[in-house]
Amino acid sequence: MKFAKQTLMTGAILAVLALPARADLITFDPTGTPGAGGNLSNVALFDWVPGSALAVNANSSTGLNGSFTTYFAHVHASHGASTSATNVAYAAS
């Protein structure tokens, strides 16, 4: 009986954790100019195109020998497109 209760409780917790998270829609200004001209309203999703990365002070010659070194990874990606809550696609600017 105890195992059944634990299984039921675990299933209930996992079901709650699996619920989708809610995020607010935003207004995005791709030009950065003041005022409402050019603003994209109700943006729900940003689609980023592949970018580049640079690892500073990383040493690939040591391989995977278990010694760790601190290094910095600088990552850059370009804005590909935005999508509204009603699936209207906005092209990148």
ABEGO torsion letter per residue (X at the ends): XAAAAAAAAAAAAAAAAABBBBBBBBBBBAAGBBEABGBBBGBABBBBBBBBBBBBGBBAAAEBAGBBBBBBBBBBBBBABBBBAAGBBBBBX
